[in-house]
Amino acid sequence: MEIKEKEVIYSVIQGFVGKWWNGSDLYPDPCGWTPIQGVSCEQYDDGFLYVTAINLGPVFDNSLTCSHDAKFPEQIFKLKHLKVLSLYSCFLSPSQNPAKLPFSNWDNFSDSLESLTLRSNPGLVGTIPSKFGSLRNLQSLVLLENGLTGKLPPSIGNLVKLRQLVLAGNDLVGEVPFNFGRFSELLIFDASRNNLSGALPSTFGILDSLLKLDLSNNMFEGELPRELGRLKNLTLLDISHNKLRVNCTEFEVGGKNGWVIPKSKEHDQMYNHWASQNRFRIGDTVVFKYKKDSVMGVTEEEYETCKSSYPLFFSNNGNTVCKFVRPGLFYFISGVSGHCDRGQKVIIKVLDIMPATSPQSANDTATKPHHKDSLESLTLRSNPGLVGTIPSKFGSLRNLQSLVLLENGLTGKLPPSIGNLVKLRQLVLAGNDLVVNCTEFEVGGKNGWVIPKSKEHDQMYNHWASQNRFRIGDTVVFKYKKDSVMGVTEEEYETCKSSYPLFFSNNGNTVCKFVRPGLFYFISGVSGHCDRGQKVIIKVLDIMPATSPQSANDTATKPHHKGGAAEITPMSLTTLAPFVISFLGMLFA
């Protein structure tokens, strides 16, 4: 390593960590036998080692952390081979120690820098430098939960190699530049939780590779561009909490054929074939037109059996109109005996694209109990005046298949007698003040967090997870030796690779507490272990204790400083999967 390069890295680390840090004494060979935590080096053609990565902040157990008076040292721009720069929780106070990003010299990194991450730095204020646009090899730009203000520089549109652009949790204003449509390789674009405004550029429709687009909690207005319909790879679109309008569509079920009995057995999937040819969104309506027939909204089980004693709704007026106000799968069958068995039924999938003025669902009609042997469905929804505890006698409703207690004023603990409802297929308790007793699970049981013994056991952890029921507030404990655990995205789970995990721990006893429902992905951080099956998917159900801890960061998994525990909050809503899909989110006009 050249002496100048060594002096520069000492100076840079000292600028972030503090003057107490004496690099020349502590790390006389920073790219050799005395490596600096969070600093990586590579050898180049001239035979010398150069610094290629700097990661500072409480990311790993032994990472260097920034001092309370940290500054952004100009010396860093002399590291001409730097590929990765990550600063996590380095600038914490916007009042006592505000820091700004340098506006010049970023072009020194134009050929080298591939990843720039500035995360959880509330003291990092000011605007995004327009010189960022000169970083032509940049593939990942993460400016997450800082104190950045001002408009988005149009020069960012020059970063055509970007695969990840995260701007969430700042105070950015103004419109999204039109040339942001140039990101042909972009997979993730998250600009949520800012004050961005104006119309969404139609050029978003040419971001062919995009998997996630999160623009929630801003001030966007106008119509949602129809061009977004071209994004065939998109798995998450969140535009909630804006002033956007979605052009809603009315669909006539079955097209010109209407709602009739299929002519033959060969046509018994004609309605599902029709549904697959259309794209249904929140706010759209479907119209059932028929004569001497009827239509019912039912559960999935009732759809499969073509039987429903207590349908979610029933109509026989010849012109039934249904408006969707929630995403999910919705099941319809004919109410005339024998018609459903002959194929007069349809499943409609509604996508999570929501108009700003989505109509509110009217109260669903509850099915009144008659007898403990007869009641199969009980729905009490949107009754804030319905207070008190859940009766333990509910446990005697032995034929109950659906129990929906949604958005009421219920309090107290969930009665253990609910566990007696062995036929229950749908349990919705959201929107109350109920207390749920939480459980701690040791991952893998007595085996702990180890490499599976053979290929035949490569699903051992997912098998273990399938035998348990995880709820909000529950914790999982990873116990291991000479190993580690990472929280990752679904894509990283499948490939067993993650350069930027949601969290990393190698303390031997990693505890994670779930504060949101959804799917959560964990893999071993040791090379090769994940490929041999040391990975697990955990599904957390939407049953929430009243004192559920709040997430401090919607996009990250945060490890606790002392106990090694982590609050699990998924990276994106891509990993969220609703456990219960019901017609309670549908308004029938």
Secondary structure, 3 states (H helix, E strand, C coil): CCHHHHHHHHHHHHHHHCCCCCHHHHCCCCCCCCCCCCEEEEECCCCCEEEEEEEECCCCCCCCCCCCCCCCCHHHHHCCCCCEEEEECCCCCCCCCCEECCCCCHHHHCCCCCEEEEEEEEEEEEECCHHHHHCCCCCEEEEEEEEEEEECCHHHHHCCCCCEEECCCCEEEECCCHHHHHCCCCCEEECCCCEEEECCCHHHHHCCCCCEEECCCCEEEEECCHHHHHCCCCCEEECCCCEEECCCCEEECCHHHCCCCCCCHHHCCHHHHHHHCCCEECCCEEEEECCCCCEEEECHHHHHHCCCCCCCEEECCCEEEEEECCCEEEEEECCCCCCHHHCCEEEEEEECCCCCCCCCCCCCCCCCCCCCCCCCEEEEEEEEEEEECCCHHHHHCCCCCEEEEEEEEEEEECCHHHHHCCCCCEEECCCCEEECCCCEEECCHHHCCCCCCCHHHCCHHHHHHHCCCEECCCEEEEECCCCCEEEECHHHHHHCCCCCCCEEECCCEEEEEECCCEEEEEECCCCCCHHHCCEEEEEEECCCCCCCCCCCCCCCCEECCCCCEEEECCCCHHHCCCCCCCHHHEECC
